[in-house]
Amino acid sequence: MPEQQILVLDPTGSDPDTEHRILRERGSATLVDILGVRAWSVSDPALLKQLLTNKDVSKDGRAHWPVFAETVPTWPLALWVAVTNMFTAYGKDHSRLRRMVAPALSARRTATLQTDIEALVHGLLDGLDARPADDTVDLREHLAYPLPIAVIGNLMGVPADQRTEFRTVVDNVFATHLSVEEQAANTTTLYDLLDTLIEIKRAEPGEDMTSLLISARDEEGDGSALNDAELRDTLLLMISAGYETTVNVIDQAITTLLSDPQHLAHVRAGRSTWQDIVEETLRHEPAVKHLPLRYACADIPLPDGQTIRAGEAILASYAAANRHPEWHGEDADRFDATRSSKEHLAFGHGVHFCLGAPLARLEVATVLREFFERFPDAQLATERGKLELLPSLISNGHNAVPVRLRPAAPTHSGTSR
């Protein structure tokens, strides 16, 4: 088949729906340029699942991406491929690193956090309730952000006075419009914060996950514990993935529900549940649009006759795959919490499936249920199409979600008779 021109992905993510449609139209996999790096974008869900479970596909760029050393110094997304944690590990290293943190995020452990999460949500809603009746509030800033930050901050033992700084640098990690120099400076700040956290927890350990990982690093000498780089980068992964993605799902779910009254009507009439809303949001508007990067360890022939060559990069285009018509029909672009199958790839697939999925689902379902019970008449303060998207081809959310919590009652004019 004739070779297609490489599609340059928009680093500002200004029109993702159109870009994802183009990716699907170009076939199951197509070559793209992601901030100067060439990769195979895979938008066909069946092929993507196969690759995500293929032993010949790795996430270890140092071992399996020949251009790793020359690319990292000049690529704005260097941190995404250069960290040393389970996100970029392969084989036995991945199993070892994942095993270290899995217990803290198990479904059973997550269930024990229900009461704490509800208390946090109630406190945030009390703050919103105290606002003037005619106030417009940014729910991304005052609800979607603070809940996940508090949950992961408590789980990891991040001091309250450090959480705002972590938020700023993590937001920049997901931004894809920054220069190489800006991202390098942000990475330096991020690691300084992680070093400070490790220093604090070494001096005064607690029952949090950071203290437990430090203890394992310092006391276990059988080679199975984290080394210094793995410790820092595991904390980075837990803190960043533990809140940024959940913020986006809360943002997208609330935005969708307030954009079309029928979605809430389905829940209130029992035709769908809050869990249905969560899953359809994850399918329709996943928190991560594209996830860099994976690498072919051997030549991988594709069904359409193309071949991903050994050493070439692979970009998992989750958002495009989630709306593929061969998976969810011709109405795949439509949000419908009553659809029979809401299967998606928002949390990945295979051995790298997101450990935090149960926690994210619990947080989003809780905040939606409690928010719409407290503010049943809330309305978006602007049209959904006018909301500004985050400047990112990775992170899928809005800069702000302005909402009127208690719309003013309509005024009636005219003479009485």
KAMO-V417374 format. One record per residue. N is the residue number from 1. PHI is phi in degrees with one decimal (NA if undefined). PSI is psi in whole degrees, -180 to 180 (* if undefined). BURIAL is I if it has 16 or more other C-alpha atoms within 10 Angstrom, else O. Layout:
# KAMO-V417374
n=N phi=PHI psi=PSI burial=BURIAL
n=N phi=PHI psi=PSI burial=BURIAL
This chain:
# KAMO-V417374
n=1 phi=NA psi=147 burial=O
n=2 phi=-64.1 psi=144 burial=O
n=3 phi=-73.9 psi=133 burial=O
n=4 phi=-82.7 psi=153 burial=O
n=5 phi=-68.3 psi=140 burial=O
n=6 phi=-64.8 psi=132 burial=O
n=7 phi=-87.2 psi=123 burial=I
n=8 phi=-86.6 psi=116 burial=O
n=9 phi=-73.8 psi=140 burial=I
n=10 phi=-73.3 psi=115 burial=I
n=11 phi=-65.6 psi=-20 burial=I
n=12 phi=-90.2 psi=-7 burial=I
n=13 phi=57.8 psi=40 burial=I
n=14 phi=-75.6 psi=-26 burial=O
n=15 phi=-142.9 psi=69 burial=O
n=16 phi=-63.3 psi=-38 burial=I
n=17 phi=-59.8 psi=-44 burial=O
n=18 phi=-65.6 psi=-43 burial=O
n=19 phi=-62.7 psi=-41 burial=I
n=20 phi=-68.6 psi=-35 burial=I
n=21 phi=-63.7 psi=-42 burial=I
n=22 phi=-62.6 psi=-41 burial=O
n=23 phi=-59.4 psi=-46 burial=I
n=24 phi=-63.9 psi=-38 burial=I
n=25 phi=-67.1 psi=-26 burial=O
n=26 phi=-82.8 psi=0 burial=O
n=27 phi=113.6 psi=-179 burial=O
n=28 phi=-64.6 psi=-30 burial=I
n=29 phi=-147.9 psi=140 burial=I
n=30 phi=-146.5 psi=150 burial=I
n=31 phi=-76.1 psi=133 burial=I
n=32 phi=-131.3 psi=162 burial=I
n=33 phi=-108.3 psi=118 burial=I
n=34 phi=-114.6 psi=95 burial=I
n=35 phi=55.5 psi=43 burial=I
n=36 phi=94.1 psi=-6 burial=O
n=37 phi=-105.7 psi=134 burial=O
n=38 phi=-87.6 psi=133 burial=I
n=39 phi=-150.3 psi=161 burial=I
n=40 phi=-90.1 psi=111 burial=I
n=41 phi=-81.3 psi=125 burial=I
n=42 phi=-110.5 psi=116 burial=I
n=43 phi=-116.2 psi=-4 burial=I
n=44 phi=-85.5 psi=120 burial=I
n=45 phi=-62.4 psi=-37 burial=I
n=46 phi=-65.7 psi=-45 burial=O
n=47 phi=-65.9 psi=-41 burial=O
n=48 phi=-61.9 psi=-43 burial=I
n=49 phi=-61.0 psi=-41 burial=I
n=50 phi=-62.1 psi=-45 burial=O
n=51 phi=-68.1 psi=-36 burial=I
n=52 phi=-71.0 psi=-14 burial=I
n=53 phi=-116.2 psi=10 burial=O
n=54 phi=-87.4 psi=127 burial=O
n=55 phi=-65.6 psi=-16 burial=O
n=56 phi=-91.8 psi=14 burial=O
n=57 phi=-119.8 psi=126 burial=I
n=58 phi=-121.6 psi=159 burial=I
n=59 phi=-108.3 psi=5 burial=I
n=60 phi=-92.9 psi=95 burial=I
n=61 phi=-66.0 psi=-35 burial=I
n=62 phi=-59.8 psi=-37 burial=O
n=63 phi=-89.8 psi=-31 burial=O
n=64 phi=-128.0 psi=9 burial=I
n=65 phi=-121.4 psi=101 burial=I
n=66 phi=-56.7 psi=-27 burial=O
n=67 phi=-95.4 psi=13 burial=O
n=68 phi=-54.1 psi=-54 burial=I
n=69 phi=-63.0 psi=-37 burial=O
n=70 phi=-83.6 psi=-20 burial=O
n=71 phi=-85.7 psi=-44 burial=O
n=72 phi=-55.3 psi=-43 burial=I
n=73 phi=-64.5 psi=-21 burial=O
n=74 phi=-119.9 psi=13 burial=O
n=75 phi=-112.3 psi=127 burial=I
n=76 phi=-60.1 psi=-26 burial=I
n=77 phi=-96.6 psi=25 burial=I
n=78 phi=-53.8 psi=-39 burial=I
n=79 phi=-60.3 psi=-32 burial=O
n=80 phi=-67.5 psi=-23 burial=I
n=81 phi=-114.2 psi=-11 burial=I
n=82 phi=-102.7 psi=-11 burial=I
n=83 phi=-63.8 psi=156 burial=I
n=84 phi=-116.9 psi=84 burial=I
n=85 phi=-153.5 psi=-171 burial=I
n=86 phi=-67.4 psi=-18 burial=I
n=87 phi=-63.5 psi=-34 burial=I
n=88 phi=-113.2 psi=11 burial=I
n=89 phi=-89.4 psi=162 burial=I
n=90 phi=-138.3 psi=140 burial=I
n=91 phi=67.2 psi=-133 burial=O
n=92 phi=-64.3 psi=-35 burial=O
n=93 phi=-61.9 psi=-41 burial=O
n=94 phi=-62.8 psi=-44 burial=I
n=95 phi=-61.2 psi=-42 burial=O
n=96 phi=-63.7 psi=-47 burial=I
n=97 phi=-69.6 psi=-38 burial=I
n=98 phi=-66.7 psi=-38 burial=I
n=99 phi=-62.7 psi=-28 burial=O
n=100 phi=-69.6 psi=-31 burial=I
n=101 phi=-111.5 psi=-13 burial=I
n=102 phi=-55.8 psi=-42 burial=O
n=103 phi=-58.2 psi=-33 burial=O
n=104 phi=-70.5 psi=-19 burial=I
n=105 phi=-120.4 psi=19 burial=I
n=106 phi=-66.9 psi=159 burial=O
n=107 phi=-60.6 psi=-38 burial=I
n=108 phi=-66.0 psi=-45 burial=O
n=109 phi=-65.0 psi=-40 burial=O
n=110 phi=-62.5 psi=-40 burial=I
n=111 phi=-59.2 psi=-31 burial=O
n=112 phi=-71.3 psi=-14 burial=O
n=113 phi=-89.0 psi=-3 burial=O
n=114 phi=-53.6 psi=-49 burial=O
n=115 phi=-62.5 psi=-43 burial=O
n=116 phi=-63.6 psi=-41 burial=O
n=117 phi=-65.9 psi=-42 burial=I
n=118 phi=-61.4 psi=-41 burial=I
n=119 phi=-64.0 psi=-41 burial=O
n=120 phi=-63.1 psi=-44 burial=I
n=121 phi=-62.2 psi=-45 burial=I
n=122 phi=-59.7 psi=-40 burial=I
n=123 phi=-64.3 psi=-41 burial=O
n=124 phi=-66.1 psi=-40 burial=I
n=125 phi=-69.6 psi=-34 burial=I
n=126 phi=-60.9 psi=-40 burial=O
n=127 phi=-63.8 psi=-40 burial=O
n=128 phi=-67.3 psi=-38 burial=I
n=129 phi=-63.9 psi=-28 burial=O
n=130 phi=-79.7 psi=-6 burial=O
n=131 phi=-75.0 psi=158 burial=O
n=132 phi=-57.3 psi=150 burial=O
n=133 phi=-59.3 psi=-33 burial=O
n=134 phi=-97.4 psi=15 burial=O
n=135 phi=-75.4 psi=146 burial=O
n=136 phi=-107.5 psi=130 burial=I
n=137 phi=-125.2 psi=143 burial=I
n=138 phi=-83.7 psi=105 burial=I
n=139 phi=-73.1 psi=-21 burial=I
n=140 phi=-65.5 psi=-43 burial=I
n=141 phi=-74.4 psi=-37 burial=O
n=142 phi=-107.1 psi=2 burial=I
n=143 phi=-141.4 psi=-54 burial=I
n=144 phi=-65.1 psi=-38 burial=I
n=145 phi=-75.3 psi=-56 burial=I
n=146 phi=-64.9 psi=-30 burial=I
n=147 phi=-65.8 psi=-57 burial=I
n=148 phi=-62.6 psi=-34 burial=I
n=149 phi=-63.9 psi=-42 burial=I
n=150 phi=-66.8 psi=-42 burial=I
n=151 phi=-64.3 psi=-51 burial=I
n=152 phi=-71.5 psi=-32 burial=I
n=153 phi=-63.2 psi=-43 burial=I
n=154 phi=-67.1 psi=-43 burial=I
n=155 phi=-63.5 psi=-40 burial=I
n=156 phi=-92.8 psi=-9 burial=I
n=157 phi=75.9 psi=29 burial=I
n=158 phi=-75.7 psi=121 burial=I
n=159 phi=-55.6 psi=145 burial=O
n=160 phi=-56.9 psi=-35 burial=O
n=161 phi=-77.7 psi=-4 burial=O
n=162 phi=-99.9 psi=-14 burial=O
n=163 phi=-68.4 psi=-36 burial=I
n=164 phi=-64.1 psi=-41 burial=O
n=165 phi=-64.8 psi=-42 burial=O
n=166 phi=-60.6 psi=-41 burial=I
n=167 phi=-58.8 psi=-46 burial=I
n=168 phi=-60.8 psi=-48 burial=O
n=169 phi=-72.6 psi=-34 burial=I
n=170 phi=-68.2 psi=-40 burial=I
n=171 phi=-54.7 psi=-41 burial=O
n=172 phi=-71.0 psi=-29 burial=I
n=173 phi=-60.5 psi=-38 burial=I
n=174 phi=-83.3 psi=-15 burial=I
n=175 phi=-73.7 psi=137 burial=I
n=176 phi=-118.5 psi=16 burial=I
n=177 phi=-105.6 psi=2 burial=I
n=178 phi=-85.4 psi=155 burial=I
n=179 phi=-76.5 psi=169 burial=O
n=180 phi=-57.8 psi=-43 burial=I
n=181 phi=-66.0 psi=-41 burial=O
n=182 phi=-66.0 psi=-41 burial=O
n=183 phi=-68.6 psi=-37 burial=I
n=184 phi=-62.8 psi=-43 burial=I
n=185 phi=-65.1 psi=-40 burial=O
n=186 phi=-64.1 psi=-40 burial=I
n=187 phi=-64.2 psi=-40 burial=I
n=188 phi=-60.6 psi=-45 burial=O
n=189 phi=-62.3 psi=-42 burial=I
n=190 phi=-61.6 psi=-46 burial=I
n=191 phi=-69.5 psi=-32 burial=O
n=192 phi=-62.1 psi=-42 burial=O
n=193 phi=-64.9 psi=-41 burial=I
n=194 phi=-65.0 psi=-41 burial=I
n=195 phi=-63.5 psi=-39 burial=O
n=196 phi=-64.8 psi=-42 burial=O
n=197 phi=-62.0 psi=-44 burial=I
n=198 phi=-62.9 psi=-42 burial=I
n=199 phi=-62.0 psi=-43 burial=O
n=200 phi=-62.8 psi=-45 burial=O
n=201 phi=-76.2 psi=-26 burial=I
n=202 phi=-68.7 psi=-38 burial=O
n=203 phi=-75.2 psi=-39 burial=O
n=204 phi=-136.4 psi=77 burial=O
n=205 phi=-67.9 psi=154 burial=I
n=206 phi=-131.3 psi=-157 burial=O
n=207 phi=-94.8 psi=10 burial=O
n=208 phi=-81.3 psi=168 burial=I
n=209 phi=-67.3 psi=-36 burial=I
n=210 phi=-60.7 psi=-46 burial=I
n=211 phi=-62.7 psi=-40 burial=I
n=212 phi=-66.3 psi=-40 burial=I
n=213 phi=-68.4 psi=-39 burial=I
n=214 phi=-63.7 psi=-43 burial=I
n=215 phi=-60.4 psi=-44 burial=I
n=216 phi=-64.5 psi=-39 burial=I
n=217 phi=-63.9 psi=-42 burial=I
n=218 phi=-84.8 psi=-25 burial=O
n=219 phi=-108.9 psi=-27 burial=O
n=220 phi=-88.7 psi=124 burial=O
n=221 phi=-115.4 psi=20 burial=O
n=222 phi=-93.9 psi=9 burial=O
n=223 phi=87.8 psi=-5 burial=O
n=224 phi=-92.1 psi=-15 burial=O
n=225 phi=-78.7 psi=172 burial=I
n=226 phi=-73.7 psi=140 burial=I
n=227 phi=-84.6 psi=179 burial=O
n=228 phi=-59.5 psi=-45 burial=O
n=229 phi=-65.4 psi=-41 burial=O
n=230 phi=-64.7 psi=-37 burial=I
n=231 phi=-62.1 psi=-51 burial=I
n=232 phi=-60.6 psi=-46 burial=I
n=233 phi=-75.8 psi=-25 burial=I
n=234 phi=-69.8 psi=-41 burial=I
n=235 phi=-63.3 psi=-41 burial=I
n=236 phi=-57.5 psi=-47 burial=I
n=237 phi=-64.1 psi=-46 burial=I
n=238 phi=-63.2 psi=-42 burial=I
n=239 phi=-73.2 psi=-45 burial=I
n=240 phi=-71.9 psi=-50 burial=I
n=241 phi=-68.7 psi=-24 burial=I
n=242 phi=-75.0 psi=-14 burial=I
n=243 phi=-131.3 psi=-41 burial=I
n=244 phi=-58.3 psi=-46 burial=I
n=245 phi=-67.8 psi=-39 burial=I
n=246 phi=-66.3 psi=-36 burial=I
n=247 phi=-55.8 psi=-46 burial=I
n=248 phi=-65.1 psi=-39 burial=I
n=249 phi=-67.8 psi=-42 burial=I
n=250 phi=-61.1 psi=-47 burial=I
n=251 phi=-54.5 psi=-53 burial=I
n=252 phi=-67.3 psi=-38 burial=I
n=253 phi=-65.1 psi=-47 burial=I
n=254 phi=-63.6 psi=-44 burial=I
n=255 phi=-59.7 psi=-44 burial=I
n=256 phi=-65.2 psi=-46 burial=I
n=257 phi=-64.4 psi=-34 burial=I
n=258 phi=-84.9 psi=-11 burial=I
n=259 phi=-84.4 psi=-26 burial=I
n=260 phi=-143.7 psi=110 burial=O
n=261 phi=-58.5 psi=-23 burial=O
n=262 phi=-65.2 psi=-28 burial=O
n=263 phi=-65.9 psi=-44 burial=I
n=264 phi=-67.9 psi=-36 burial=I
n=265 phi=-61.0 psi=-38 burial=O
n=266 phi=-61.5 psi=-42 burial=I
n=267 phi=-67.3 psi=-47 burial=I
n=268 phi=-67.4 psi=-25 burial=O
n=269 phi=-92.5 psi=-2 burial=O
n=270 phi=82.8 psi=10 burial=O
n=271 phi=-80.4 psi=-18 burial=O
n=272 phi=-147.5 psi=167 burial=I
n=273 phi=-116.6 psi=171 burial=I
n=274 phi=-63.6 psi=-34 burial=I
n=275 phi=-64.3 psi=-37 burial=I
n=276 phi=-61.8 psi=-42 burial=I
n=277 phi=-61.7 psi=-43 burial=I
n=278 phi=-60.9 psi=-49 burial=I
n=279 phi=-66.8 psi=-39 burial=I
n=280 phi=-70.4 psi=-32 burial=I
n=281 phi=-64.4 psi=-44 burial=I
n=282 phi=-61.8 psi=-34 burial=I
n=283 phi=-75.2 psi=-50 burial=I
n=284 phi=-76.7 psi=-38 burial=I
n=285 phi=-136.4 psi=70 burial=I
n=286 phi=-62.3 psi=152 burial=I
n=287 phi=-62.7 psi=-30 burial=I
n=288 phi=-118.9 psi=124 burial=I
n=289 phi=-81.9 psi=-51 burial=I
n=290 phi=-129.2 psi=141 burial=I
n=291 phi=-121.4 psi=109 burial=I
n=292 phi=-83.2 psi=149 burial=I
n=293 phi=-134.2 psi=162 burial=I
n=294 phi=-123.6 psi=169 burial=I
n=295 phi=-141.6 psi=142 burial=I
n=296 phi=-79.6 psi=128 burial=I
n=297 phi=-87.6 psi=-15 burial=I
n=298 phi=-150.8 psi=166 burial=O
n=299 phi=-60.8 psi=133 burial=O
n=300 phi=-121.9 psi=105 burial=I
n=301 phi=-71.2 psi=140 burial=O
n=302 phi=-103.0 psi=157 burial=O
n=303 phi=-59.1 psi=-26 burial=O
n=304 phi=-89.4 psi=7 burial=O
n=305 phi=99.3 psi=-13 burial=O
n=306 phi=-77.3 psi=166 burial=O
n=307 phi=-137.1 psi=128 burial=O
n=308 phi=-84.9 psi=115 burial=I
n=309 phi=-78.9 psi=152 burial=O
n=310 phi=-54.6 psi=132 burial=I
n=311 phi=92.7 psi=-9 burial=I
n=312 phi=-82.5 psi=151 burial=I
n=313 phi=-86.4 psi=151 burial=I
n=314 phi=-127.4 psi=132 burial=I
n=315 phi=-110.9 psi=118 burial=I
n=316 phi=-78.4 psi=109 burial=I
n=317 phi=-96.3 psi=78 burial=I
n=318 phi=-62.2 psi=-43 burial=I
n=319 phi=-64.6 psi=-42 burial=I
n=320 phi=-65.9 psi=-41 burial=I
n=321 phi=-66.2 psi=-39 burial=I
n=322 phi=-61.2 psi=-27 burial=I
n=323 phi=-107.3 psi=23 burial=I
n=324 phi=-69.7 psi=128 burial=I
n=325 phi=-63.5 psi=-25 burial=O
n=326 phi=-74.1 psi=-12 burial=O
n=327 phi=-99.9 psi=-45 burial=I
n=328 phi=-123.4 psi=19 burial=I
n=329 phi=82.3 psi=178 burial=O
n=330 phi=-67.6 psi=-17 burial=O
n=331 phi=-99.4 psi=24 burial=O
n=332 phi=-60.9 psi=-24 burial=I
n=333 phi=-78.4 psi=-7 burial=I
n=334 phi=-97.4 psi=135 burial=O
n=335 phi=-74.9 psi=125 burial=I
n=336 phi=-151.4 psi=98 burial=I
n=337 phi=-69.2 psi=-11 burial=I
n=338 phi=-93.5 psi=-2 burial=I
n=339 phi=-62.9 psi=147 burial=O
n=340 phi=-67.3 psi=-38 burial=O
n=341 phi=-118.3 psi=124 burial=O
n=342 phi=-117.1 psi=28 burial=I
n=343 phi=-57.6 psi=144 burial=O
n=344 phi=-154.6 psi=175 burial=I
n=345 phi=-117.8 psi=22 burial=I
n=346 phi=-60.0 psi=-29 burial=I
n=347 phi=-102.5 psi=13 burial=I
n=348 phi=85.7 psi=-161 burial=I
n=349 phi=-163.2 psi=147 burial=I
n=350 phi=81.8 psi=-152 burial=O
n=351 phi=-67.0 psi=-20 burial=O
n=352 phi=-97.0 psi=14 burial=I
n=353 phi=-54.0 psi=137 burial=O
n=354 phi=-61.7 psi=123 burial=I
n=355 phi=-66.5 psi=-26 burial=I
n=356 phi=-86.1 psi=7 burial=I
n=357 phi=-56.6 psi=-48 burial=I
n=358 phi=-60.1 psi=-39 burial=I
n=359 phi=-67.7 psi=-44 burial=I
n=360 phi=-61.9 psi=-44 burial=I
n=361 phi=-60.7 psi=-42 burial=I
n=362 phi=-64.9 psi=-45 burial=I
n=363 phi=-62.6 psi=-47 burial=I
n=364 phi=-66.6 psi=-46 burial=I
n=365 phi=-61.5 psi=-40 burial=I
n=366 phi=-65.5 psi=-47 burial=I
n=367 phi=-68.1 psi=-35 burial=I
n=368 phi=-66.8 psi=-48 burial=I
n=369 phi=-58.9 psi=-48 burial=O
n=370 phi=-72.9 psi=-38 burial=O
n=371 phi=-65.2 psi=-48 burial=I
n=372 phi=-76.2 psi=-17 burial=O
n=373 phi=-75.2 psi=-39 burial=O
n=374 phi=-77.2 psi=-37 burial=I
n=375 phi=-127.0 psi=71 burial=O
n=376 phi=-67.1 psi=-20 burial=O
n=377 phi=-106.9 psi=15 burial=O
n=378 phi=-58.4 psi=148 burial=I
n=379 phi=-138.3 psi=146 burial=I
n=380 phi=-62.9 psi=140 burial=I
n=381 phi=-86.4 psi=-2 burial=I
n=382 phi=-151.3 psi=168 burial=O
n=383 phi=-69.1 psi=146 burial=O
n=384 phi=-58.1 psi=-39 burial=O
n=385 phi=-65.1 psi=-15 burial=O
n=386 phi=-96.2 psi=-3 burial=O
n=387 phi=-71.6 psi=137 burial=I
n=388 phi=-81.4 psi=131 burial=O
n=389 phi=-80.9 psi=153 burial=I
n=390 phi=-60.4 psi=142 burial=I
n=391 phi=-78.2 psi=76 burial=I
n=392 phi=-157.2 psi=141 burial=I
n=393 phi=-93.8 psi=1 burial=I
n=394 phi=-103.4 psi=-61 burial=I
n=395 phi=-80.1 psi=134 burial=I
n=396 phi=-115.4 psi=90 burial=I
n=397 phi=-159.5 psi=-168 burial=I
n=398 phi=-116.5 psi=155 burial=I
n=399 phi=-65.5 psi=-34 burial=O
n=400 phi=-157.2 psi=153 burial=I
n=401 phi=-127.7 psi=85 burial=I
n=402 phi=-74.4 psi=129 burial=I
n=403 phi=-135.4 psi=139 burial=I
n=404 phi=-92.1 psi=116 burial=I
n=405 phi=-72.4 psi=-39 burial=I
n=406 phi=-132.0 psi=87 burial=I
n=407 phi=-54.3 psi=140 burial=I
n=408 phi=-64.1 psi=144 burial=O
n=409 phi=-65.6 psi=142 burial=O
n=410 phi=-62.4 psi=142 burial=O
n=411 phi=-94.6 psi=145 burial=O
n=412 phi=-117.2 psi=127 burial=O
n=413 phi=-112.3 psi=164 burial=O
n=414 phi=124.4 psi=170 burial=O
n=415 phi=-91.9 psi=143 burial=O
n=416 phi=-81.4 psi=154 burial=O
n=417 phi=-121.0 psi=* burial=O
